[in-house]
């Protein structure tokens, strides 16, 4: 019972993280190259 509750909690946390990550990086999704995409994502996540 405890393990299933823990698994649900982890799943919720992962889902929240992915939603926030997608919101932060959505403007990076039309890059000219993967290098630009990585740079854009890094800027979004560090707040620059």
matplotlib code that plots the C-alpha trace (Angstrom):
import matplotlib.pyplot as plt

x = [0.0, 2.8, 4.7, 1.7, 1.0, 4.7, 4.6, 1.5, 3.3, 6.4, 4.2, 2.5, 5.8, 7.2, 4.1, 4.3, 8.0, 7.3, 4.5, 6.7, 9.6, 7.4, 6.1, 9.6, 11.0, 8.0, 9.5, 12.6, 10.7, 11.4, 15.2, 17.4, 19.6, 19.8, 22.7, 20.4, 17.7, 20.0, 21.3, 17.7, 16.7, 19.7, 18.9, 15.2, 16.1, 18.8, 16.5, 18.8]
y = [0.0, 2.4, 1.6, 2.3, 5.6, 6.5, 5.5, 7.8, 10.7, 10.3, 10.1, 13.4, 15.1, 13.9, 15.1, 18.6, 18.8, 18.0, 20.5, 23.3, 22.3, 22.4, 25.8, 27.1, 25.7, 26.0, 29.0, 26.9, 24.4, 26.1, 26.0, 26.1, 23.6, 21.3, 23.4, 26.5, 24.5, 23.3, 26.9, 28.2, 25.6, 26.3, 30.0, 29.3, 27.0, 29.3, 32.3, 34.3]
z = [0.0, 0.9, -2.3, -4.5, -2.8, -3.2, -6.9, -7.4, -5.6, -7.8, -10.9, -10.0, -9.3, -12.6, -14.4, -12.8, -13.6, -17.3, -17.5, -16.0, -18.2, -21.3, -20.4, -19.9, -23.1, -25.5, -27.3, -28.1, -30.2, -33.6, -33.7, -36.7, -35.1, -32.1, -30.7, -30.7, -29.0, -26.2, -25.7, -25.6, -23.1, -20.9, -20.9, -20.0, -17.1, -15.7, -16.1, -18.4]

ax = plt.figure().add_subplot(projection="3d")
ax.plot(x, y, z, "-o")
ax.set_aspect("equal")
plt.show()
